[in-house]
Amino acid sequence: MSGDVATARVDIFAATREDLTRLDPVEGPAAAGWPSVESSDWAGGLDRLVAEISGRDLSEFGDHELVFPARAAGDWEGPWLVRVPDDVVNAFVGLSRDEIAGYADRAQLGEDRAERAVALWEMCCQAHGQHAEVYQWSTV
């Protein structure tokens, strides 16, 4: 994930590829009423959060897959939809609630951000168990 684009809102959600066909990628998951976690604090990518918590290097994770817009869109101004790499989701699922809480304390995330970090972990665990994929929707 490039992570250097200024964003106004980031939502992370889980879906199957079939579910994704019913999503309006311009409006995003919140507009569709889909469960998502507001993740603007981690606009640079879920991989950065997982790396910070786990102590792993970002280079260990694969690249996010651009789902929308098509690469041919050129200088698209957003929104963007990317699939979070499986290795990021698997690494997050491999962490414990205690590891996330410990990170939240060390990083002084505050209660709201800590709760959203746990909600992201829970979403990844659920997606992993349901063979769904995790996506990040971002807009400027």
N, C-alpha and C positions, 0 to 999 in steps of 0.2 A: 504494500500500500504506500503510495507516495507520501501521504501525510502532510504535505506542505501546502495544500490548498486550503484557504480559509473557508470554514463551513459555518453555517448558521444552525444547522440541526443535523444530528446523526441518530438514526434508529437502527438497532440490531435486532434481527428476528430470525426465526427458524421456519423453514418451509421445504417441502419436497419440490422437485422440478415441476411436477404436475400442478401443485398449488401455485407455483410462481406464474403460471400462465394466466391466472386470474387476478394478478396484481397489476394495477396501473402504476408503472414505474415513475411516472411524473408526480403522482400524488403521494406515493409511499405507503408503507404499512399502517401507519396511524390513521390515515384517511380512510383506509379500507376496514378499520376496526380490528386489525390483526394484533395479537399480542406482540409487543416489542418493548425494548428497553432503551430509553433515551440515553444516548452514549456520546454526547458532544464532547465530554471530557476526554474521550479516547478517540477523537476524530482521526488521528493518525493511523488508526487500525487496532483491532483487537489483539493483533500480534504483539504490539508494544506493551499492552497491559500484561499479557501472558508472560512476556519476556521479563518484565519488571518483577512480577510475583515469583516466577520460577527461577530467576537468575540465569536463564538461558540467553544466548545472543540472538538478536534478530535475524542474523544471517542463517540460523538453523531452520528457519521457517520458509515455506514456499511463498510464492507470489499470489496475491489476491487475483481472482478471475473477474475481469470486467464483463458484466452481464448487460448493462444498459448505460449509455447508449452504445450502438455499434461503433467499433473503432473508426469507421468511415465518417463519423459525425464531425470530425475535425475539431474545431475550437468550441466545443459544446460548453455551455455555461452552467450545466447541472439541471436537474439532479443526476446523481450517479448511483448505480447499484452494482455491488461487487459481492462475489462469493468468498467467504473467509476460507482459507485453505484448511483441509482436513487435519493437517499436522498441528495447526494452531488450536483447533477445537479439541483434538485428542490430548494435547498438552494441558489445556485448561481443565478438561474433564479429569485428568490425572492428578490435579491438585485437590487439596482438602479444603473444607470450609475454614478450618483453623489456619491454614496457610494464607488464605485470602484475608482473614481477619487480622493476622499478624502483619501482613503487608499494609493493610489499611491503617493500622496503628503507626507503623514505621513511617509511612508516607504522609501521615496526618491528613487522610482523605476527608475526614468529617463524616458525620452520620449518613447524610444523603448519598454521597459518592460511594461510601462503603457498602450501603444497601444496594446500590445499583451494580457494584462490582459482584456482589453475591448473586443478584438477580441474573446477571450475565452468565455467571458460572452455572446456575440452576438451569437456565435456558439451554446452554451448551450440553449439559448432562441429559436433559430431556430430549434434545435433538439427536444426540448420539444414540440414545436408547430407541428412538423411533426411526432411525435411519433417515433423518431429515438433514438438510444442510443449513448452515448459518450464513446469513447475508447481512451486509451493511449498506444502508441507504443513506445518502448524504445530499444535502442541498446547501446552496449559498444564500 
